[in-house]
């Protein structure tokens, strides 16, 4: 049995699989609010501690008399794990990661030793998603641009906005795609028009370094909204109250998608445009002629917005390279377990690898 994990700033998903050579559904899957725990190890202890199962007392008459009170419990044997792999939001160096949006330090060797797992591998979360997208079915993707990829295999690119912004590249080695980790989400934001220049100035009053993650993330959508609120002064009182007591990004997205507030619609327009522009930047750097995949938790929730042309217009707006950009397929990953699937595929490969 293998253990797979997708560790994000907001939630941690863990799953057990009997994965041999083909993608399978998890035997058990649980989600934990990451911020409620001091470490990944604390979550793993909770997840891997076997549930106690009821055992009836020896006497059938006693059991029938008051079954609900006359039960004792006995812990089941823990599953024997052959390998584990975790996709983590942060840079992984030498199988160790200091997470970007959590106060955690995660070490694969420490986890392997504590939980008696022969092999425990850490991956950047986008690297795990990259492995996972190789196992996706066509019905788990939404096409934003069909494109016209070349016959000979080329590179793929992956960009994913959620709690933060992740980016990755997959190169073709002659037999398969090989994911390559990246921290491209932390590169400098490059505005494309006067409004985006003003947005940069606005954010620079708050941050020494304005990265794309400051804009293309859940907190980033809220930051765009605040920029519009403070410059246009057109925030409805009812929406301000909903944002104050609720999840700001979710409330802004809902109001924008449903056309309930002009400021929210403008925030989504700006978000989708900058998202498309940065996806195009990544595509040019990777020369991802085989396509660009848009992952993360935000894209599926904003799929109708991403499909209205704003994203692709910004994606292809690369001057003399507009024609090349229009030939690149662009697809949104709708399966929210893609990183988990990718981690499971790596753990499965580790479980069958020869001991080092």
Secondary structure, DSSP 8 states (H G I E B T S, - for coil): -EEEEEE-SSEEEEEEE--SSS----SEEEEEEGGG-S-HHHHHHHHHS--EEEEE-S-HHHHHH-TTTSEEEEE------SEEEEEESS-EETTEEE-SSSS-EEEHHHHHHHTT-S-EEEEEHHHHHHHHHTT--GGGEEEEE-----SS---EEEEEESSSEEEEEEEE-SSSEEEE---GGGSB----SHHHHHHHHHHHTT-SS-BGGGTSSHHHHHHHHHHHHHHH----HHHHHHHHHS-HHHHHHHHHHTT--HHHHHHHHHHHHHHHHHHHHHHHHHT-TTEEEEEHHHHHHTHHHHTTSHHHHHHH--GGGHHHHHTS-EEEE--TTHHHHHHHHHHHHHHTS---
